[in-house]
Every structure is written in C-alpha cells, then in structure tokens.
C-alpha cells in the first residue's frame, strides 16, 4: 500500500518534538528545556519519554547528543531543587499558576513549608517522575558512553532520589510519629476530592 500522506505524517514525527517542544537549548554548558505539548512547563516523565526516540541517532548527530545531555543537566537541577515536584517552569523565578492555591492552603506539612515556590510548576510527587530521570540518564549513557553529565551534581540528585524513595516507604503510622509529620503532603483547592485525598497523604 502506498499512502503518501501517512508516510509524510510519520516522517514528520521526529522533527515535530524538536520543533514544537524544545523551547530552549544551549550547547555550553548543555541545558535543554522540553515543554509538555500545550503547557509551558517541563514534566520529568513527559520530557524523558518525548526524547527517548532520538537516542538511536546520537552517534550520528553530536548536537542531538548535547541536547540530551542538556536535558539530563536540567533534570538534575530540577530534582535537586525539589525531588517531590513533578513539573517545573523554565526559569527559576517564574511563579506557577498553581502557587496561589498552594500558599493559601496549608498542605505541605510542618516539614515542607511553602513547597510551591517560584520554579515549581506542580508539586504532585510521582515515583515515575524520579524514575524517568534515572531512565533518561541510563539510556543516554548506554547510547553514548558519555560520562560528562554524571558529575557531582548528578550524583547528589541520585542520592536525593534514593532518600525520597526510602523515606516514602514508611507507613502512615510511622510518618505520624516523625518530628514534623510526613516528609511530603499535597493539598490545594480543587473540585475533585481525590486530588488531595486523606488530608494530602494519599
């Protein structure tokens, strides 16, 4: 079957992500910001999945490799900024539209004051967000053997991931006995009762 329109659609899928969602890229130092479609913010999970198809081409295209290296650098900074946040703004000083709700509703527990600070777009903890950061790092290294993105900052981010994963394995009863309460809670104004279920602890 010869379907030229379908062939054109498929041939445009790879350039489309670079053309429409890679909104910032610098080569030195490498830094990339990939928005999630129609929302001007970067989700760890979504950005990873959007660029994974390019890994097979990095050996032929050094600039593409630098873009992916820049995304690892950006995700490293985001995890270090707040490992509980799943989405970030492009600039650290930008205020999320969700920030007003977060600051007006006490939902972050005594140990996590003012979680919705500038630079954080959404602060819904998701294990798959942190795993996406690790997946992109592993996949990039497997494709390139390039160790440059994996310096001290990256190792600190990985340590933060491990600490969060370990900490959130505690039961609700164990968390209640911690000084300051749970390490992470989530609450905001919402019409959906499941959005902040059980006082922000899931």
C-alpha positions in Angstrom: 0.0 0.0 0.0 1.4 3.4 -1.0 0.0 6.1 1.3 2.0 9.2 0.8 0.0 11.2 3.4 0.7 8.6 6.1 4.3 8.4 5.1 4.6 12.2 5.4 3.0 12.1 8.9 5.5 9.5 10.1 8.4 11.3 8.6 7.4 14.5 10.5 7.0 12.9 13.9 10.7 13.1 14.9 11.3 16.7 13.9 8.0 17.7 15.4 9.1 17.3 19.0 12.3 19.3 18.4 10.4 22.0 16.5 7.5 22.4 19.0 8.5 21.3 22.5 12.3 22.0 22.7 11.8 25.6 23.7 15.4 26.3 25.0 18.8 24.7 24.3 22.3 25.9 25.0 25.3 24.0 24.0 27.8 25.3 26.6 27.0 24.5 29.3 24.5 22.0 28.0 20.9 22.9 29.0 17.6 21.8 27.4 14.1 22.6 28.4 11.3 20.5 26.9 7.7 21.5 27.4 4.9 19.1 27.6 2.9 20.0 24.5 0.4 22.8 25.2 1.6 23.5 28.7 4.6 25.8 29.2 6.2 23.6 31.8 8.5 20.6 31.9 7.5 17.4 33.5 10.3 15.0 34.3 8.4 11.9 33.0 7.0 13.5 29.8 10.2 15.2 28.8 12.1 11.9 29.1 9.5 10.0 27.1 9.4 12.7 24.4 13.2 12.4 23.7 13.8 8.7 24.0 13.2 8.0 20.3 16.2 10.2 19.5 18.8 8.1 21.4 19.3 5.8 18.4 20.6 8.8 16.4 23.1 10.4 18.9 26.2 8.7 17.5 25.5 10.3 14.1 24.5 13.7 15.5 26.7 15.2 18.2 24.4 18.2 18.6 21.5 15.9 19.3 23.7 14.2 21.9 24.4 17.6 23.5 20.7 18.4 23.6 20.0 15.2 25.5 23.0 15.8 27.8 21.5 19.3 28.4 18.2 17.6 29.4 19.9 15.5 31.9 21.6 18.6 33.3 18.2 20.3 33.5 16.5 17.3 35.2 19.4 17.1 37.6 18.8 20.7 38.7 15.1 20.1 39.0 15.5 17.0 41.2 17.9 19.0 43.4 15.5 21.9 43.6 12.7 19.7 44.9 12.6 15.9 44.4 8.8 15.9 45.2 8.0 18.2 42.3 6.9 16.6 39.0 6.9 19.7 36.8 9.0 22.9 36.7 8.9 26.3 35.0 11.7 27.3 32.5 13.1 30.0 34.8 13.6 29.5 38.5 12.0 32.8 39.3 8.7 32.1 37.4 5.7 31.6 39.6 3.3 28.8 38.8 -0.4 29.5 38.4 -0.9 26.8 41.0 1.2 28.6 43.6 -1.6 30.8 44.9 -3.6 27.7 45.8 -0.7 26.1 47.5 0.3 29.1 49.6 -3.3 29.7 50.7 -3.9 26.1 51.8 -1.7 24.6 54.4 -0.9 21.3 52.7 2.8 20.7 52.9 3.1 19.6 56.5 5.4 21.2 59.0 8.5 19.7 57.4 7.7 21.0 53.9 6.8 24.7 54.3 6.0 26.8 51.1 6.6 24.0 48.6 5.1 25.9 45.7 7.9 28.4 45.4 9.0 30.0 42.1 10.4 27.5 39.6 8.0 24.7 40.7 5.0 24.3 38.3 3.4 21.4 40.0 4.3 19.5 43.2 2.5 16.2 42.9 5.0 13.6 44.0 5.1 10.8 41.5 7.6 7.9 41.7 7.6 7.6 37.9 8.9 11.2 37.6 12.1 10.3 39.6 12.4 7.0 37.7 12.1 8.9 34.4 15.2 11.0 35.4 17.1 7.8 36.1 15.8 6.2 32.9 17.0 9.1 30.7 20.4 9.0 32.4 20.8 5.3 31.9 19.6 5.3 28.4 21.8 8.2 27.4 24.9 6.6 28.9 24.0 3.3 27.2 23.8 5.0 23.8 26.8 7.3 24.1 29.2 6.1 27.0 29.5 9.8 27.7 30.2 10.4 31.4 30.2 14.2 31.3 26.6 14.7 32.5 27.2 12.5 35.6 29.3 14.6 37.9 28.9 15.6 41.5 25.5 17.4 40.9 24.1 14.4 39.2 25.3 12.1 42.0 23.7 14.4 44.6 20.4 14.2 42.6 20.5 10.4 42.6 21.2 10.4 46.3 18.1 12.6 46.7 16.0 10.2 44.7 17.2 7.3 46.8 16.4 9.2 50.0 12.9 10.2 48.9 12.1 6.6 47.8 13.3 5.2 51.1 11.5 7.9 53.1 8.2 7.4 51.4 8.2 3.7 52.1 7.2 4.5 55.7 3.7 3.7 56.7 1.2 6.5 57.6 1.6 5.4 61.3 5.4 5.7 61.1 5.1 9.0 59.3 2.8 10.4 62.0 5.5 9.7 64.6 8.2 11.6 62.7 9.2 15.0 64.1 7.3 17.5 61.9 5.0 14.8 60.5 5.2 13.3 57.0 8.1 14.4 54.8 5.7 15.2 52.0 2.0 16.0 51.7 0.0 17.5 48.9 -3.1 19.7 49.1 -4.6 22.5 47.0 -8.0 24.0 46.3 -9.8 21.5 44.0 -13.3 20.4 42.9 -12.0 16.8 42.8 -11.9 15.2 46.2 -9.3 12.7 45.1 -6.9 15.5 44.3 -5.9 15.9 47.9 -7.3 12.6 49.3 -6.9 12.0 53.0 -5.5 15.3 54.1 -2.8 15.3 51.5 -1.2 12.0 52.3 -2.7 9.8 49.7 
